[in-house]
Every structure is written in structure tokens, then in C-alpha cells.
Amino acid sequence: MPPFIPAHSTMILATGAMEMIFGLMLLNPETQVLAAWLLLALLVLFLPVHVHMLRSEEASLKLPKWILILRIPLQFALMYWVYQYTLG
């Protein structure tokens, strides 16, 4: 987690809960478009975390560099997938 983000533990719990709630909202046709936009915003907000993990040895969790690099294009692929739900 980048140092400029306050309350790391709280933020991790909150974003995890949001991911689950928004994911469940995708299952309901009435809330699907809203959930997709909220998930898309969350995925954009996660990008700095992925970059921080790539740049910081301590934050990398000892994951191989290639995995950390692969996570960034995967994030964009997930954004595109979620975007498909915003189209209704």
C-alpha cells in the first residue's frame, strides 16, 4: 500500500468489502450498471497500489518481478471486462 494512503488496514478491509458488495450487485440486473461503474472506479484506484508494489522491494511481498509487471495489464483487462457491464 503506498505510503500516501492513510489507515492501511482499514482501507484494505473497506476495499475488500466494497469489491464483494459491488460484485454481488453485478448479479442483479437492476443494479448491474451502477455496480460496474463502482467496480471500474475501484480498479482505477488500485492501479497506484500495483505500481507501488512493483517499485518497492518491501511492498512487493517477495513476489517475482514478472508477476508484479503482469498485474498491471491484467488490471486493464479487468477494467475492460467490467466496462462491458456498463453498456447495459
Buried (B, 14 or more C-beta within 10 A) or exposed (E): BEEEEEEEEEBEEEBEEBBEEBEEBBEEEEBBBBBBBBBBBBBEEBBEBBBBBBEEEEBBEEEEEEEBEEBBEEBEEBBEEBBEBBEE
